[in-house]
Amino acid sequence: MGTSRPSKATWSLLLMTLALATLHKTGQAQEAPVLDQYDETLDLQAQPEAEEYYFGPEDSASSSSSTYNDDYSSAGALLVFPFCRCVDYRCNSSPWKLIPQPLQTPAPGVSVMCFKFMFVGCAFTSDCCTKLSNDVGKVEFAVDKVCQKNIFNTTLNGYTKKGSTYFDMDYAQGKLTVTKLQMIGKSNIQNSELCLWLKSPCDTVDGLFADHDGTFKSAIFNSKHDCCPVCMGPDKPPPPPMPPSPPPP
């Protein structure tokens, strides 16, 4: 006696199960990559969408509508990091600090550099600080241009942001942009972790960031990208103590 063939009802149930499984999988966030799958660097490129940058009603750098700090004079606002038009660049207008986490080295020559969002509140009344308290849409870093091919992934809370990471070479410094973060709500932003997957020689703070002095410069944007407070971190370490004077002869 031959083996009986599945009925039409059985096939229909099987196909429905496969369809639901596929739909469930595609609806989930993409998980971070397995390290050994990355034999090639991430093909980072300049940001293609013009709407990623805010241009208000007065588009010129001479407009008085923006709030500048000492580094952002009205004459040169578009010539310094983050090289785009915002209504407020002041670090004190950001309610968030990016706190560096211990460097991870999952493989020789590979490092994972993570930053945790820590809420510090608003130092003064600021529209941008109020907006950013519950809405973070993009983070940018000032980086060395030589690192373009040495950044092969970015993750947010363990999920890859490969498709929305860009490396811009058009300015005096390289600019790494991780956009479409879609972090809404203070409780969702607090303690979120943004990680950069790096290869040597850009796998250290000194090697990756543009100033090469143990610090990093970043800008945190809201989803509209009209607020971009620029901050330096961490604080520069104090200079080493002077050696003791030699004893008198």
Stockholm file with secondary structure:
# STOCKHOLM 1.0

chainA/1-249         MGTSRPSKATWSLLLMTLALATLHKTGQAQEAPVLDQYDETLDLQAQPEAEEYYFGPEDSASSSSSTYNDDYSSAGALLVFPFCRCVDYRCNSSPWKLIPQPLQTPAPGVSVMCFKFMFVGCAFTSDCCTKLSNDVGKVEFAVDKVCQKNIFNTTLNGYTKKGSTYFDMDYAQGKLTVTKLQMIGKSNIQNSELCLWLKSPCDTVDGLFADHDGTFKSAIFNSKHDCCPVCMGPDKPPPPPMPPSPPPP
#=GR chainA/1-249 SS CCCCCCCHHHHHHHHHHHHHHHHHHHTSCCBCCCGGGCSSCCCCCCCCCGGGSCCCSSCSTTCSSSBCCTTCCTTTGGGSTTCSCCSBCCGGGCSEEEEECCCEEEETTEEEEEEEEEECCCSSCCHHHHHHTTEEEEEEEEECGGGGGGEEEEEETTEECGGGEEEECSSSSEEEEEEEEEEESHHHHTTCEEEEEEETTSSSHHHHBTTCSSCEEEEEECTTSCBCCEEEESCCCCCCCCCCCCCCC
#=GC SS_cons         CCCCCCCHHHHHHHHHHHHHHHHHHHTSCCBCCCGGGCSSCCCCCCCCCGGGSCCCSSCSTTCSSSBCCTTCCTTTGGGSTTCSCCSBCCGGGCSEEEEECCCEEEETTEEEEEEEEEECCCSSCCHHHHHHTTEEEEEEEEECGGGGGGEEEEEETTEECGGGEEEECSSSSEEEEEEEEEEESHHHHTTCEEEEEEETTSSSHHHHBTTCSSCEEEEEECTTSCBCCEEEESCCCCCCCCCCCCCCC
//
